Amino acid sequence: MAVCFQTAVLLLTLLLPKTSLSASPCQPSDFLHSKSNKNCDQSNGADCCKAGKSYPIYKNSPPVTAHTPAILTLNCFEKNCDGGGAAACDSHYHSDNDLIVALSTGWYNNKKRCGKKIKITAKNGKSVLAKVVDECDSMHGCREEQGNQPPCRCNIVDASKAVWKALRLNTDVGEVNITWSDA
Ligand SMILES: *[C@@H]1O[C@H](CO)[C@@H](O)[C@H](O)[C@H]1NC(C)=O
């Protein structure tokens, strides 16, 4: 009886801080501690790393289905636009007029989706095919080469402005719920 109770208390103390953390659909794999305040380009609605703050990192993303829920964010894939560096799939920069996306680490899946198309569907019923060219790194962040931004969340489709336009979405909104599937 006593052992059972202790186990229950241990389980609760292990689980509670994580489940009450946020509405993220994923459990953090760990936390990254930012040691200094970092400036970053906030034109795409980005959050900059702050000293003493902890940021969750995610090894996995939610399972991919025919209607995978995700958050669409705006990314710039061109040279010198937000210090984000070249695309992870091919180490090249790309035009923001192309229908291209970066996926959270779990969905990027060690380059396995590189060059593949995904179908993105907005709540307004519009859909578009876009090519995976980059990773939205959920394991690292707060570094110069990633524009000093916190690690990516686990459920992000970080898309070019051409994707937003094709979906008839306003880039000023910054974040929109969408669903996607492998095309
Ligand atoms: C987006 O989806 C999340 C999770 O399902 C939900 O909590 C949130 O309210 C949604 N936001 C909008 C603007 O619909």
Backbone and ligand atoms as CSV (ligand in chain L), in Angstrom:
chain,resi,resn,atom,element,x,y,z
A,1,MET,N,N,0.836,-1.213,0.000
A,1,MET,CA,C,0.000,0.000,0.000
A,1,MET,C,C,0.868,1.260,0.000
A,2,ALA,N,N,1.818,1.283,0.950
A,2,ALA,CA,C,2.700,2.445,1.053
A,2,ALA,C,C,3.537,2.610,-0.220
A,3,VAL,N,N,3.976,1.501,-0.750
A,3,VAL,CA,C,4.788,1.535,-1.981
A,3,VAL,C,C,3.953,2.098,-3.124
A,4,CYS,N,N,2.704,1.642,-3.189
A,4,CYS,CA,C,1.793,2.106,-4.229
A,4,CYS,C,C,1.617,3.621,-4.170
A,5,PHE,N,N,1.384,4.107,-2.943
A,5,PHE,CA,C,1.158,5.525,-2.736
A,5,PHE,C,C,2.390,6.327,-3.159
A,6,GLN,N,N,3.582,5.828,-2.729
A,6,GLN,CA,C,4.824,6.519,-3.091
A,6,GLN,C,C,5.010,6.558,-4.603
A,7,THR,N,N,4.685,5.437,-5.251
A,7,THR,CA,C,4.809,5.378,-6.709
A,7,THR,C,C,3.883,6.408,-7.358
A,8,ALA,N,N,2.664,6.487,-6.814
A,8,ALA,CA,C,1.692,7.429,-7.371
A,8,ALA,C,C,2.181,8.868,-7.213
A,9,VAL,N,N,2.724,9.182,-6.041
A,9,VAL,CA,C,3.227,10.539,-5.779
A,9,VAL,C,C,4.399,10.847,-6.716
A,10,LEU,N,N,5.274,9.848,-6.881
A,10,LEU,CA,C,6.433,10.028,-7.765
A,10,LEU,C,C,5.966,10.278,-9.198
A,11,LEU,N,N,4.996,9.481,-9.639
A,11,LEU,CA,C,4.477,9.639,-11.005
A,11,LEU,C,C,3.862,11.021,-11.193
A,12,LEU,N,N,3.097,11.453,-10.193
A,12,LEU,CA,C,2.455,12.765,-10.281
A,12,LEU,C,C,3.474,13.888,-10.364
A,13,THR,N,N,4.499,13.811,-9.498
A,13,THR,CA,C,5.492,14.891,-9.501
A,13,THR,C,C,6.287,14.886,-10.806
A,14,LEU,N,N,6.433,13.698,-11.419
A,14,LEU,CA,C,7.159,13.633,-12.690
A,14,LEU,C,C,6.316,14.180,-13.833
A,15,LEU,N,N,5.021,13.883,-13.776
A,15,LEU,CA,C,4.152,14.205,-14.904
A,15,LEU,C,C,3.558,15.605,-14.864
A,16,LEU,N,N,3.221,16.066,-13.659
A,16,LEU,CA,C,2.501,17.337,-13.564
A,16,LEU,C,C,3.199,18.547,-14.177
A,17,PRO,N,N,4.483,18.765,-13.860
A,17,PRO,CA,C,5.103,19.971,-14.408
A,17,PRO,C,C,5.103,19.969,-15.928
A,18,LYS,N,N,5.192,18.777,-16.531
A,18,LYS,CA,C,5.241,18.692,-17.985
A,18,LYS,C,C,3.878,18.943,-18.606
A,19,THR,N,N,2.843,18.275,-18.054
A,19,THR,CA,C,1.535,18.392,-18.682
A,19,THR,C,C,0.959,19.797,-18.509
A,20,SER,N,N,1.341,20.488,-17.436
A,20,SER,CA,C,0.766,21.813,-17.227
A,20,SER,C,C,1.586,22.917,-17.909
A,21,LEU,N,N,2.661,22.502,-18.581
A,21,LEU,CA,C,3.553,23.470,-19.204
A,21,LEU,C,C,2.905,24.316,-20.293
A,22,SER,N,N,2.314,23.647,-21.255
A,22,SER,CA,C,1.725,24.393,-22.364
A,22,SER,C,C,0.769,23.485,-23.103
A,23,ALA,N,N,0.147,24.031,-24.099
A,23,ALA,CA,C,-0.797,23.253,-24.890
A,23,ALA,C,C,-0.076,22.551,-26.041
A,24,SER,N,N,1.255,22.427,-25.947
A,24,SER,CA,C,1.984,21.770,-27.024
A,24,SER,C,C,1.524,20.329,-27.170
A,25,PRO,N,N,1.380,19.869,-28.411
A,25,PRO,CA,C,0.970,18.484,-28.613
A,25,PRO,C,C,2.099,17.481,-28.362
A,26,CYS,N,N,3.284,17.946,-27.983
A,26,CYS,CA,C,4.426,17.048,-27.755
A,26,CYS,C,C,5.027,17.268,-26.375
A,27,GLN,N,N,5.626,16.206,-25.850
A,27,GLN,CA,C,6.395,16.302,-24.613
A,27,GLN,C,C,7.780,16.828,-24.967
A,28,PRO,N,N,8.278,17.823,-24.225
A,28,PRO,CA,C,9.655,18.253,-24.493
A,28,PRO,C,C,10.635,17.104,-24.234
A,29,SER,N,N,11.683,16.991,-25.049
A,29,SER,CA,C,12.724,15.991,-24.830
A,29,SER,C,C,13.687,16.479,-23.765
A,30,ASP,N,N,13.803,17.789,-23.672
A,30,ASP,CA,C,14.724,18.405,-22.728
A,30,ASP,C,C,14.497,19.922,-22.764
A,31,PHE,N,N,15.345,20.650,-22.039
A,31,PHE,CA,C,15.245,22.105,-22.037
A,31,PHE,C,C,16.600,22.713,-22.329
A,32,LEU,N,N,16.565,23.803,-23.043
A,32,LEU,CA,C,17.786,24.508,-23.414
A,32,LEU,C,C,17.790,25.816,-22.621
A,33,HIS,N,N,18.907,26.112,-21.972
A,33,HIS,CA,C,18.973,27.309,-21.148
A,33,HIS,C,C,19.752,28.406,-21.871
A,34,SER,N,N,19.095,29.508,-22.108
A,34,SER,CA,C,19.760,30.605,-22.799
A,34,SER,C,C,20.613,31.376,-21.794
A,35,LYS,N,N,21.888,31.588,-22.131
A,35,LYS,CA,C,22.805,32.253,-21.202
A,35,LYS,C,C,22.856,33.753,-21.387
A,36,SER,N,N,22.447,34.204,-22.549
A,36,SER,CA,C,22.481,35.650,-22.753
A,36,SER,C,C,21.282,36.107,-23.574
A,37,ASN,N,N,21.035,37.391,-23.506
A,37,ASN,CA,C,19.976,37.963,-24.326
A,37,ASN,C,C,20.495,38.033,-25.748
A,38,LYS,N,N,19.695,37.588,-26.668
A,38,LYS,CA,C,20.132,37.592,-28.054
A,38,LYS,C,C,19.154,38.410,-28.878
A,39,ASN,N,N,19.721,39.218,-29.717
A,39,ASN,CA,C,18.873,39.978,-30.622
A,39,ASN,C,C,18.522,39.104,-31.812
A,40,CYS,N,N,17.339,39.293,-32.309
A,40,CYS,CA,C,16.973,38.583,-33.530
A,40,CYS,C,C,15.988,39.422,-34.316
A,41,ASP,N,N,15.846,39.045,-35.575
A,41,ASP,CA,C,14.919,39.731,-36.464
A,41,ASP,C,C,13.499,39.322,-36.064
A,42,GLN,N,N,12.684,40.301,-35.666
A,42,GLN,CA,C,11.337,39.975,-35.212
A,42,GLN,C,C,10.275,40.286,-36.263
A,43,SER,N,N,10.726,40.543,-37.495
A,43,SER,CA,C,9.766,40.932,-38.530
A,43,SER,C,C,8.799,39.800,-38.880
A,44,ASN,N,N,9.212,38.547,-38.631
A,44,ASN,CA,C,8.302,37.428,-38.884
A,44,ASN,C,C,7.602,36.984,-37.604
A,45,GLY,N,N,7.516,37.891,-36.620
A,45,GLY,CA,C,6.831,37.581,-35.371
A,45,GLY,C,C,7.638,36.686,-34.446
A,46,ALA,N,N,8.958,36.651,-34.636
A,46,ALA,CA,C,9.802,35.745,-33.846
A,46,ALA,C,C,9.984,36.240,-32.419
A,47,ASP,N,N,10.291,35.279,-31.553
A,47,ASP,CA,C,10.563,35.513,-30.150
A,47,ASP,C,C,12.088,35.395,-30.040
A,48,CYS,N,N,12.766,36.343,-29.380
A,48,CYS,CA,C,14.228,36.238,-29.266
A,48,CYS,C,C,14.604,35.573,-27.938
A,49,CYS,N,N,15.737,34.853,-27.920
A,49,CYS,CA,C,16.184,34.172,-26.705
A,49,CYS,C,C,16.558,35.184,-25.630
A,50,LYS,N,N,16.160,34.882,-24.391
A,50,LYS,CA,C,16.447,35.767,-23.264
A,50,LYS,C,C,17.273,35.038,-22.212
A,51,ALA,N,N,18.220,35.757,-21.619
A,51,ALA,CA,C,19.095,35.168,-20.596
A,51,ALA,C,C,18.276,34.593,-19.455
A,52,GLY,N,N,18.668,33.400,-18.982
A,52,GLY,CA,C,18.022,32.787,-17.842
A,52,GLY,C,C,16.726,32.076,-18.161
A,53,LYS,N,N,16.270,32.203,-19.383
A,53,LYS,CA,C,15.024,31.539,-19.750
A,53,LYS,C,C,15.294,30.146,-20.320
A,54,SER,N,N,14.392,29.216,-20.020
A,54,SER,CA,C,14.522,27.853,-20.546
A,54,SER,C,C,13.574,27.657,-21.711
A,55,TYR,N,N,14.053,26.960,-22.723
A,55,TYR,CA,C,13.231,26.697,-23.896
A,55,TYR,C,C,13.135,25.202,-24.138
A,56,PRO,N,N,11.904,24.677,-24.306
A,56,PRO,CA,C,11.773,23.237,-24.554
A,56,PRO,C,C,12.337,22.849,-25.916
A,57,ILE,N,N,12.936,21.660,-25.969
A,57,ILE,CA,C,13.364,21.111,-27.260
A,57,ILE,C,C,12.584,19.820,-27.505
A,58,TYR,N,N,12.372,19.496,-28.779
A,58,TYR,CA,C,11.527,18.360,-29.154
A,58,TYR,C,C,12.210,17.475,-30.189
A,59,LYS,N,N,12.383,16.215,-29.825
A,59,LYS,CA,C,12.958,15.247,-30.768
A,59,LYS,C,C,11.894,14.757,-31.747
A,60,ASN,N,N,10.661,14.666,-31.260
A,60,ASN,CA,C,9.581,14.092,-32.066
A,60,ASN,C,C,8.486,15.107,-32.377
A,61,SER,N,N,7.761,14.796,-33.443
A,61,SER,CA,C,6.575,15.561,-33.828
A,61,SER,C,C,5.378,14.618,-33.758
A,62,PRO,N,N,4.150,15.172,-33.764
A,62,PRO,CA,C,2.966,14.302,-33.724
A,62,PRO,C,C,2.908,13.389,-34.963
A,63,PRO,N,N,2.177,12.277,-34.866
A,63,PRO,CA,C,2.078,11.361,-36.013
A,63,PRO,C,C,1.482,12.049,-37.240
A,64,VAL,N,N,1.993,11.677,-38.412
A,64,VAL,CA,C,1.484,12.249,-39.661
A,64,VAL,C,C,0.305,11.411,-40.149
A,65,THR,N,N,-0.805,12.099,-40.414
A,65,THR,CA,C,-2.020,11.437,-40.916
A,65,THR,C,C,-2.454,12.143,-42.197
A,66,ALA,N,N,-3.638,11.817,-42.687
A,66,ALA,CA,C,-4.173,12.484,-43.877
A,66,ALA,C,C,-4.562,13.932,-43.555
A,67,HIS,N,N,-4.723,14.238,-42.264
A,67,HIS,CA,C,-5.075,15.601,-41.838
A,67,HIS,C,C,-4.279,15.940,-40.579
A,68,THR,N,N,-2.983,16.086,-40.723
A,68,THR,CA,C,-2.115,16.333,-39.573
A,68,THR,C,C,-2.273,17.773,-39.098
A,69,PRO,N,N,-2.747,18.010,-37.868
A,69,PRO,CA,C,-2.860,19.395,-37.403
A,69,PRO,C,C,-1.472,20.009,-37.203
A,70,ALA,N,N,-1.328,21.252,-37.614
A,70,ALA,CA,C,-0.047,21.950,-37.477
A,70,ALA,C,C,-0.281,23.445,-37.409
A,71,ILE,N,N,0.774,24.155,-37.066
A,71,ILE,CA,C,0.724,25.622,-37.067
A,71,ILE,C,C,1.565,26.116,-38.244
A,72,LEU,N,N,0.940,26.912,-39.085
A,72,LEU,CA,C,1.652,27.509,-40.220
A,72,LEU,C,C,2.300,28.805,-39.755
A,73,THR,N,N,3.610,28.927,-39.986
A,73,THR,CA,C,4.320,30.169,-39.674
A,73,THR,C,C,4.984,30.656,-40.961
A,74,LEU,N,N,5.488,31.887,-40.909
A,74,LEU,CA,C,6.086,32.494,-42.103
A,74,LEU,C,C,7.602,32.433,-42.018
A,75,ASN,N,N,8.223,31.935,-43.073
A,75,ASN,CA,C,9.683,31.850,-43.105
A,75,ASN,C,C,10.206,32.561,-44.335
A,76,CYS,N,N,11.423,33.050,-44.206
A,76,CYS,CA,C,12.130,33.643,-45.333
A,76,CYS,C,C,13.267,32.688,-45.680
A,77,PHE,N,N,13.341,32.297,-46.937
A,77,PHE,CA,C,14.359,31.327,-47.370
A,77,PHE,C,C,15.465,31.996,-48.175
A,78,GLU,N,N,15.389,33.331,-48.293
A,78,GLU,CA,C,16.355,34.040,-49.126
A,78,GLU,C,C,17.588,34.433,-48.329
A,79,LYS,N,N,18.647,34.742,-49.050
A,79,LYS,CA,C,19.911,35.085,-48.398
A,79,LYS,C,C,19.785,36.388,-47.606
A,80,ASN,N,N,20.388,36.434,-46.439
A,80,ASN,CA,C,20.433,37.640,-45.596
A,80,ASN,C,C,19.090,38.160,-45.123
A,81,CYS,N,N,18.059,37.325,-45.105
A,81,CYS,CA,C,16.798,37.914,-44.675
A,81,CYS,C,C,16.589,37.880,-43.170
A,82,ASP,N,N,16.906,36.799,-42.481
A,82,ASP,CA,C,16.777,36.848,-41.017
A,82,ASP,C,C,17.891,36.070,-40.327
A,83,GLY,N,N,19.002,35.898,-41.025
A,83,GLY,CA,C,20.136,35.215,-40.422
A,83,GLY,C,C,19.888,33.742,-40.189
A,84,GLY,N,N,18.869,33.215,-40.820
A,84,GLY,CA,C,18.506,31.817,-40.601
A,84,GLY,C,C,19.401,30.807,-41.302
A,85,GLY,N,N,20.235,31.253,-42.218
A,85,GLY,CA,C,21.130,30.340,-42.919
A,85,GLY,C,C,20.458,29.646,-44.093
A,86,ALA,N,N,21.261,28.891,-44.853
A,86,ALA,CA,C,20.752,28.198,-46.039
A,86,ALA,C,C,19.867,27.025,-45.619
A,87,ALA,N,N,19.034,26.567,-46.553
A,87,ALA,CA,C,18.103,25.470,-46.272
A,87,ALA,C,C,18.858,24.180,-45.951
A,88,ALA,N,N,18.340,23.428,-44.976
A,88,ALA,CA,C,19.033,22.233,-44.477
A,88,ALA,C,C,19.097,21.095,-45.497
A,89,CYS,N,N,18.115,21.007,-46.393
A,89,CYS,CA,C,18.107,19.892,-47.352
A,89,CYS,C,C,19.258,19.969,-48.348
A,90,ASP,N,N,19.520,21.170,-48.875
A,90,ASP,CA,C,20.490,21.291,-49.974
A,90,ASP,C,C,21.543,22.371,-49.754
A,91,SER,N,N,21.555,22.992,-48.562
A,91,SER,CA,C,22.496,24.082,-48.258
A,91,SER,C,C,22.416,25.237,-49.252
A,92,HIS,N,N,21.258,25.425,-49.860
A,92,HIS,CA,C,21.057,26.541,-50.773
A,92,HIS,C,C,19.991,27.487,-50.220
A,93,TYR,N,N,20.022,28.719,-50.721
A,93,TYR,CA,C,18.936,29.648,-50.429
A,93,TYR,C,C,17.884,29.461,-51.504
A,94,HIS,N,N,16.654,29.857,-51.199
A,94,HIS,CA,C,15.550,29.675,-52.145
A,94,HIS,C,C,14.732,30.954,-52.229
A,95,SER,N,N,14.015,31.102,-53.330
A,95,SER,CA,C,13.166,32.271,-53.505
A,95,SER,C,C,11.894,32.131,-52.692
A,96,ASP,N,N,11.478,33.211,-52.043
A,96,ASP,CA,C,10.228,33.202,-51.280
A,96,ASP,C,C,9.007,33.182,-52.187
A,97,ASN,N,N,9.245,33.278,-53.506
A,97,ASN,CA,C,8.144,33.146,-54.463
A,97,ASN,C,C,7.887,31.678,-54.809
A,98,ASP,N,N,8.737,30.786,-54.314
A,98,ASP,CA,C,8.548,29.350,-54.528
A,98,ASP,C,C,7.639,28.778,-53.434
A,99,LEU,N,N,6.929,27.717,-53.770
A,99,LEU,CA,C,6.037,27.046,-52.810
A,99,LEU,C,C,6.878,26.049,-52.011
A,100,ILE,N,N,7.474,26.544,-50.924
A,100,ILE,CA,C,8.424,25.737,-50.140
A,100,ILE,C,C,8.168,25.880,-48.641
A,101,VAL,N,N,8.585,24.851,-47.897
A,101,VAL,CA,C,8.405,24.855,-46.437
A,101,VAL,C,C,9.609,24.248,-45.719
A,102,ALA,N,N,9.692,24.602,-44.425
A,102,ALA,CA,C,10.573,23.923,-43.474
A,102,ALA,C,C,9.642,23.201,-42.506
A,103,LEU,N,N,10.025,21.999,-42.062
A,103,LEU,CA,C,9.213,21.237,-41.115
A,103,LEU,C,C,9.955,21.064,-39.806
A,104,SER,N,N,9.206,20.999,-38.706
A,104,SER,CA,C,9.777,20.698,-37.386
A,104,SER,C,C,10.623,19.427,-37.482
A,105,THR,N,N,11.640,19.340,-36.620
A,105,THR,CA,C,12.607,18.233,-36.646
A,105,THR,C,C,11.988,16.838,-36.802
A,106,GLY,N,N,10.968,16.516,-36.031
A,106,GLY,CA,C,10.368,15.176,-36.099
A,106,GLY,C,C,9.794,14.878,-37.481
A,107,TRP,N,N,9.123,15.848,-38.066
A,107,TRP,CA,C,8.507,15.685,-39.387
A,107,TRP,C,C,9.556,15.749,-40.495
A,108,TYR,N,N,10.576,16.541,-40.308
A,108,TYR,CA,C,11.692,16.641,-41.264
A,108,TYR,C,C,12.379,15.278,-41.355
A,109,ASN,N,N,12.431,14.590,-40.205
A,109,ASN,CA,C,12.840,13.189,-40.149
A,109,ASN,C,C,14.178,12.897,-40.848
A,110,ASN,N,N,15.220,13.564,-40.392
A,110,ASN,CA,C,16.567,13.328,-40.945
A,110,ASN,C,C,16.617,13.392,-42.465
A,111,LYS,N,N,16.058,14.445,-43.028
A,111,LYS,CA,C,16.074,14.685,-44.483
A,111,LYS,C,C,15.143,13.775,-45.272
A,112,LYS,N,N,14.408,12.884,-44.616
A,112,LYS,CA,C,13.595,11.933,-45.383
A,112,LYS,C,C,12.486,12.606,-46.186
A,113,ARG,N,N,12.053,13.792,-45.781
A,113,ARG,CA,C,11.021,14.480,-46.558
A,113,ARG,C,C,11.616,15.512,-47.507
A,114,CYS,N,N,12.936,15.643,-47.556
A,114,CYS,CA,C,13.567,16.628,-48.447
A,114,CYS,C,C,13.165,16.380,-49.902
A,115,GLY,N,N,12.748,17.446,-50.568
A,115,GLY,CA,C,12.375,17.349,-51.978
A,115,GLY,C,C,10.981,16.784,-52.208
A,116,LYS,N,N,10.365,16.273,-51.140
A,116,LYS,CA,C,9.007,15.716,-51.260
A,116,LYS,C,C,7.988,16.846,-51.117
A,117,LYS,N,N,6.807,16.605,-51.690
A,117,LYS,CA,C,5.751,17.605,-51.562
A,117,LYS,C,C,4.775,17.212,-50.475
A,118,ILE,N,N,4.279,18.237,-49.802
A,118,ILE,CA,C,3.211,18.022,-48.832
A,118,ILE,C,C,2.013,18.856,-49.277
A,119,LYS,N,N,0.830,18.375,-48.898
A,119,LYS,CA,C,-0.391,19.120,-49.215
A,119,LYS,C,C,-0.836,19.826,-47.945
A,120,ILE,N,N,-0.948,21.140,-48.038
A,120,ILE,CA,C,-1.346,21.953,-46.889
A,120,ILE,C,C,-2.769,22.448,-47.121
A,121,THR,N,N,-3.621,22.288,-46.123
A,121,THR,CA,C,-5.006,22.747,-46.251
A,121,THR,C,C,-5.334,23.727,-45.131
A,122,ALA,N,N,-5.841,24.885,-45.525
A,122,ALA,CA,C,-6.212,25.920,-44.549
A,122,ALA,C,C,-7.671,25.735,-44.149
A,123,LYS,N,N,-8.050,26.388,-43.039
A,123,LYS,CA,C,-9.430,26.285,-42.539
A,123,LYS,C,C,-10.430,26.908,-43.519
A,124,ASN,N,N,-9.931,27.784,-44.400
A,124,ASN,CA,C,-10.820,28.404,-45.385
A,124,ASN,C,C,-11.096,27.478,-46.572
A,125,GLY,N,N,-10.552,26.261,-46.527
A,125,GLY,CA,C,-10.806,25.286,-47.582
A,125,GLY,C,C,-9.757,25.269,-48.682
A,126,LYS,N,N,-8.916,26.297,-48.746
A,126,LYS,CA,C,-7.875,26.347,-49.785
A,126,LYS,C,C,-6.765,25.353,-49.453
A,127,SER,N,N,-6.195,24.778,-50.508
A,127,SER,CA,C,-5.036,23.915,-50.275
A,127,SER,C,C,-3.976,24.146,-51.328
A,128,VAL,N,N,-2.760,23.728,-51.006
A,128,VAL,CA,C,-1.623,23.962,-51.894
A,128,VAL,C,C,-0.596,22.854,-51.680
A,129,LEU,N,N,0.143,22.532,-52.742
A,129,LEU,CA,C,1.256,21.599,-52.613
A,129,LEU,C,C,2.528,22.418,-52.441
A,130,ALA,N,N,3.356,22.041,-51.483
A,130,ALA,CA,C,4.623,22.760,-51.263
A,130,ALA,C,C,5.738,21.753,-51.043
A,131,LYS,N,N,6.928,22.138,-51.475
A,131,LYS,CA,C,8.084,21.243,-51.384
A,131,LYS,C,C,8.853,21.465,-50.081
A,132,VAL,N,N,9.282,20.381,-49.453
A,132,VAL,CA,C,10.082,20.466,-48.225
A,132,VAL,C,C,11.543,20.736,-48.609
A,133,VAL,N,N,12.073,21.862,-48.133
A,133,VAL,CA,C,13.475,22.199,-48.451
A,133,VAL,C,C,14.320,22.423,-47.196
A,134,ASP,N,N,13.662,22.476,-46.036
A,134,ASP,CA,C,14.413,22.903,-44.846
A,134,ASP,C,C,13.828,22.280,-43.575
A,135,GLU,N,N,14.609,22.369,-42.517
A,135,GLU,CA,C,14.197,21.909,-41.195
A,135,GLU,C,C,13.921,23.117,-40.305
A,136,CYS,N,N,12.831,23.057,-39.548
A,136,CYS,CA,C,12.605,24.038,-38.494
A,136,CYS,C,C,13.126,23.328,-37.244
A,137,ASP,N,N,14.330,23.662,-36.827
A,137,ASP,CA,C,15.083,22.882,-35.841
A,137,ASP,C,C,14.466,22.946,-34.438
A,138,SER,N,N,13.905,21.830,-34.014
A,138,SER,CA,C,13.266,21.756,-32.698
A,138,SER,C,C,14.238,21.319,-31.610
A,139,MET,N,N,15.468,20.982,-31.995
A,139,MET,CA,C,16.455,20.465,-31.042
A,139,MET,C,C,17.495,21.511,-30.633
A,140,HIS,N,N,17.667,22.524,-31.454
A,140,HIS,CA,C,18.672,23.558,-31.167
A,140,HIS,C,C,18.049,24.931,-31.328
A,141,GLY,N,N,18.687,25.923,-30.704
A,141,GLY,CA,C,18.214,27.288,-30.869
A,141,GLY,C,C,19.095,28.244,-30.109
A,142,CYS,N,N,18.701,29.521,-30.096
A,142,CYS,CA,C,19.448,30.556,-29.384
A,142,CYS,C,C,20.904,30.611,-29.850
A,143,ARG,N,N,21.103,30.344,-31.133
A,143,ARG,CA,C,22.444,30.410,-31.701
A,143,ARG,C,C,22.412,31.350,-32.897
A,144,GLU,N,N,23.577,31.929,-33.164
A,144,GLU,CA,C,23.723,32.877,-34.254
A,144,GLU,C,C,23.197,32.310,-35.589
A,145,GLU,N,N,23.621,31.074,-35.887
A,145,GLU,CA,C,23.276,30.481,-37.184
A,145,GLU,C,C,21.784,30.164,-37.335
A,146,GLN,N,N,21.025,30.285,-36.244
A,146,GLN,CA,C,19.582,30.091,-36.364
A,146,GLN,C,C,18.853,31.389,-36.063
A,147,GLY,N,N,19.553,32.491,-36.268
A,147,GLY,CA,C,18.926,33.785,-36.082
A,147,GLY,C,C,18.595,34.092,-34.632
A,148,ASN,N,N,19.269,33.401,-33.683
A,148,ASN,CA,C,19.076,33.630,-32.249
A,148,ASN,C,C,17.636,33.439,-31.790
A,149,GLN,N,N,16.938,32.574,-32.481
A,149,GLN,CA,C,15.571,32.287,-32.083
A,149,GLN,C,C,15.521,31.001,-31.270
A,150,PRO,N,N,14.504,30.874,-30.400
A,150,PRO,CA,C,14.359,29.641,-29.613
A,150,PRO,C,C,14.145,28.440,-30.542
A,151,PRO,N,N,14.326,27.220,-29.991
A,151,PRO,CA,C,14.074,26.038,-30.819
A,151,PRO,C,C,12.659,26.063,-31.374
A,152,CYS,N,N,12.486,25.465,-32.532
A,152,CYS,CA,C,11.174,25.382,-33.179
A,152,CYS,C,C,10.251,24.522,-32.325
A,153,ARG,N,N,8.960,24.800,-32.342
A,153,ARG,CA,C,8.010,23.902,-31.691
A,153,ARG,C,C,7.918,22.604,-32.515
A,154,CYS,N,N,7.188,21.627,-32.005
A,154,CYS,CA,C,7.203,20.292,-32.639
A,154,CYS,C,C,6.219,20.156,-33.795
A,155,ASN,N,N,5.363,21.154,-33.983
A,155,ASN,CA,C,4.250,20.996,-34.940
A,155,ASN,C,C,4.151,22.173,-35.906
A,156,ILE,N,N,5.312,22.543,-36.457
A,156,ILE,CA,C,5.379,23.740,-37.294
A,156,ILE,C,C,5.593,23.409,-38.777
A,157,VAL,N,N,4.795,24.059,-39.614
A,157,VAL,CA,C,5.050,24.098,-41.053
A,157,VAL,C,C,5.421,25.557,-41.323
A,158,ASP,N,N,6.718,25.786,-41.534
A,158,ASP,CA,C,7.261,27.141,-41.666
A,158,ASP,C,C,7.372,27.428,-43.164
A,159,ALA,N,N,6.454,28.242,-43.662
A,159,ALA,CA,C,6.270,28.342,-45.107
A,159,ALA,C,C,6.688,29.682,-45.700
A,160,SER,N,N,7.012,29.661,-46.982
A,160,SER,CA,C,7.346,30.886,-47.723
A,160,SER,C,C,6.087,31.738,-47.879
A,161,LYS,N,N,6.272,32.995,-48.233
A,161,LYS,CA,C,5.115,33.877,-48.411
A,161,LYS,C,C,4.252,33.422,-49.591
A,162,ALA,N,N,4.877,32.727,-50.549
A,162,ALA,CA,C,4.112,32.214,-51.698
A,162,ALA,C,C,3.061,31.196,-51.239
A,163,VAL,N,N,3.404,30.392,-50.234
A,163,VAL,CA,C,2.458,29.404,-49.694
A,163,VAL,C,C,1.287,30.123,-49.023
A,164,TRP,N,N,1.621,31.143,-48.229
A,164,TRP,CA,C,0.563,31.925,-47.552
A,164,TRP,C,C,-0.373,32.552,-48.587
A,165,LYS,N,N,0.234,33.070,-49.655
A,165,LYS,CA,C,-0.551,33.727,-50.698
A,165,LYS,C,C,-1.467,32.721,-51.400
A,166,ALA,N,N,-0.905,31.547,-51.731
A,166,ALA,CA,C,-1.692,30.509,-52.417
A,166,ALA,C,C,-2.872,30.051,-51.557
A,167,LEU,N,N,-2.706,30.106,-50.237
A,167,LEU,CA,C,-3.778,29.698,-49.324
A,167,LEU,C,C,-4.720,30.866,-49.002
A,168,ARG,N,N,-4.458,32.005,-49.613
A,168,ARG,CA,C,-5.255,33.227,-49.371
A,168,ARG,C,C,-5.231,33.595,-47.882
A,169,LEU,N,N,-4.050,33.488,-47.279
A,169,LEU,CA,C,-3.906,33.849,-45.864
A,169,LEU,C,C,-3.088,35.125,-45.756
A,170,ASN,N,N,-3.386,35.901,-44.732
A,170,ASN,CA,C,-2.703,37.165,-44.500
A,170,ASN,C,C,-1.462,36.925,-43.634
A,171,THR,N,N,-0.297,37.227,-44.194
A,171,THR,CA,C,0.960,36.974,-43.471
A,171,THR,C,C,1.063,37.804,-42.188
A,172,ASP,N,N,0.312,38.900,-42.083
A,172,ASP,CA,C,0.357,39.734,-40.869
A,172,ASP,C,C,-0.153,38.972,-39.643
A,173,VAL,N,N,-0.964,37.953,-39.862
A,173,VAL,CA,C,-1.520,37.164,-38.753
A,173,VAL,C,C,-0.415,36.370,-38.049
A,174,GLY,N,N,0.610,35.961,-38.815
A,174,GLY,CA,C,1.781,35.307,-38.215
A,174,GLY,C,C,1.675,33.815,-38.014
A,175,GLU,N,N,0.581,33.362,-37.434
A,175,GLU,CA,C,0.385,31.934,-37.159
A,175,GLU,C,C,-1.055,31.539,-37.455
A,176,VAL,N,N,-1.216,30.442,-38.152
A,176,VAL,CA,C,-2.552,29.949,-38.491
A,176,VAL,C,C,-2.582,28.430,-38.318
A,177,ASN,N,N,-3.700,27.912,-37.809
A,177,ASN,CA,C,-3.862,26.462,-37.746
A,177,ASN,C,C,-4.168,25.924,-39.139
A,178,ILE,N,N,-3.460,24.873,-39.529
A,178,ILE,CA,C,-3.681,24.230,-40.829
A,178,ILE,C,C,-3.640,22.717,-40.602
A,179,THR,N,N,-3.911,21.958,-41.653
A,179,THR,CA,C,-3.603,20.525,-41.610
A,179,THR,C,C,-2.748,20.217,-42.834
A,180,TRP,N,N,-1.966,19.141,-42.750
A,180,TRP,CA,C,-1.148,18.756,-43.900
A,180,TRP,C,C,-1.054,17.233,-43.992
A,181,SER,N,N,-0.623,16.777,-45.166
A,181,SER,CA,C,-0.399,15.347,-45.380
A,181,SER,C,C,0.710,15.189,-46.399
A,182,ASP,N,N,1.294,14.021,-46.479
A,182,ASP,CA,C,2.273,13.749,-47.534
A,182,ASP,C,C,1.500,13.716,-48.846
A,183,ALA,N,N,2.064,14.362,-49.873
A,183,ALA,CA,C,1.339,14.427,-51.156
A,183,ALA,C,C,1.795,13.296,-52.092
L,1,LIG,C1,C,-5.470,26.393,-33.077
L,1,LIG,O1,O,-5.468,25.075,-32.599
L,1,LIG,C2,C,-5.241,24.978,-31.194
L,1,LIG,C3,C,-5.094,23.510,-30.851
L,1,LIG,O2,O,-6.108,22.734,-31.424
L,1,LIG,C4,C,-6.382,25.653,-30.460
L,1,LIG,O3,O,-6.156,25.574,-29.069
L,1,LIG,C5,C,-6.438,27.109,-30.903
L,1,LIG,O4,O,-7.528,27.745,-30.288
L,1,LIG,C6,C,-6.551,27.217,-32.402
L,1,LIG,N1,N,-6.446,28.617,-32.795
L,1,LIG,C7,C,-7.276,29.193,-33.655
L,1,LIG,C8,C,-6.998,30.626,-33.952
L,1,LIG,O5,O,-8.188,28.589,-34.203
